């Protein structure tokens, strides 16, 4: 894992997307490097505002069956460094999926690993989630390392899974069960 300046993993917190984050989200989603390994839909400010108003939960960990955009924020400077997309597939059955992106200017510092670990701890201790799934392009070794370090198990390959930059790309399929999380 990358490290902060002092040689320790960075400290991050996970917060719901807020209006103040929209400009950064648009900027990040326009970075060509972010779109190399995942299909990124370009969203307008109005689309983000609609998403924000629809994702309000009475308490952050009382999440409904839907998709959430969570901001990864560096604790020390309260600077947003990336985002996590969390889909609660079924609260009843304890199922969810996640994906993540870090702004190019923050790559290689351990933010993705720290953020995914932080989210996993919160999901497994504060919700009824018992299974989390993730996919990553077979051409994205950085994302594979994040999932491996966080305890996910590679289950298989989804052939020609997503269209990225006009071509079908295979993805590895990962899973993590609450009982296996350390």
N, C-alpha and C positions, 0 to 999 in steps of 0.2 A: 504494500500500500504506500502511496505517496505520503509525505509528511508535511506538517507545517514547518515554519522556520525554525522552531526549537527541536525538531526531530520527533515530535509526537503527532499522532493523528489529529487532524483538525477537529475542533468542536463545532457541531452544527445543531441547528434546531429546524424542525419541520413545521411550517405554518400554512394555513390555507392561502391560496392566491388572493391577493387584494388589489384594488385599483392602482395603488402605487407601484405595483410590479409589472403592469401591462407594457410599458415602454421597453423594459428589459426583456420581457418574454418575446415581444415582436423582434427586437434586435437579435436575440439568440436564435430564434426560429429562422431568421434570414441568413445566419452564418452557414455557408456552403458545407463546412466540415461537419456541422451537426446533422445535416441531411445525408451524409455519406452512408450511414448504417441504419437509417430508419426513415420511413415516409413521414415528412413533416408537413402538415396542412398549414398554410398561411392563414392566420386569423386576424380580423380587423379589431380595432379597439372596441367597437360596439359588440362584436361577437364575444370578446373576452368579458366585457361588462355583463352580458347576458349569462355567460357561464358562471361568473362570480355570484350573481344574484340567485342563481339556481342551486348553487352548491352549499349554501348556508346550512349548517347543522346546529341544532340547539346546543350541543356540546360537541367539540371536535371528535370525540371517540364514539359518539352515537351516530355513526355513519349509516346512511341508507344504501340500498342496492343501486349503485350508480357510479359514475366516474368522477374523480376529484383531481384537480391540479394542485399540487402542494409545492411550495417554494422551499428550497434548501437555502438556509441563511447561515452564514458564518457567524458564530456567537460573538466573537470579540469585536468585530467591526459592524455587526448587524448588516452585512452586505449580502445581497442575494447572489448565489453562485450557480444556481441551476434549478431544476424542477424534477419532481416525481409525478408521474401519472399513476394514480391508484384507482383500480376498479374493484369495487365490492360486488362480486358476481352474485353471491348469495349469502346474506347475513345468517339466514336460517341454517345453511349447511356449512358456514364458516369458510367460504371460498373467496379468494381475491387474486388479482393480478397486479403486477407493477412494472413500470418502465421508468427510465430516468435519463436525464441529459444534463450535462455540465457545460456552462459557457466556455468556449474555446480558451479564453484568457485565464481560466481556472483549472485547465487540464493538468493531470500529473501531480496533484497535490493531495490526493486521498479524499476529496470531498464526496465522490459518489459512494465509495465504500462506507465512509462515516455516516452518510445520510441514509443509505439502505439499512445499515445496522441499527441506527437510531429508530427508523420507522418500524423495523421488525420487532424490536423490543417493545415499542408502544403498541403495535398491533397484537402481539402475542400476550401482552400482560393486561391490556385495557379493553380488549374486544373479544368477541367469540370466534375470531378468525383462527382456523387450525391448518389451513393450507394456502400457500401463496405460490403463484406461478409467474414465470418470466420467460421471455424469449429474447434472443439476441442473434444478430447476423453472424454467420460463420466467418465473416471477414472482420469481426470486431474483437480482437484479443483483449482490449482494455475492459470491455464490458464483461467478457468471460471471466477475467480475473476478479472483477467486483463480485459477481455472483458466486464464484468459487470461494472467495474469502469470507463471504457472508453465510456460507454453509449450504447454499443451494446444490442440488444434485442434478447433473445433466442426465436427462431421461432419453433424449433422442433428437432426431433431426426432422424438421418440417420442411419437406422439399418444396421449392418454388413458392414459399410462403407469402411473401409480400413483394409488391412492386416498389422498387426504390430506384429513382432516377431512370425510369423507363425499362428496367429489367427485373425479372423475377429472381429473388434472392432466397437461398436456403437459410433457415434459422435453427439454432439449437433451442431446445425446449428444456427448461429447468423447473424444478419444484422444490419447495421447502415445507416440511411439516412442522408444526409447533413442537411435537414431541422430540424432534431431532435438532431443534435450535439450541445452540450453546452460546 
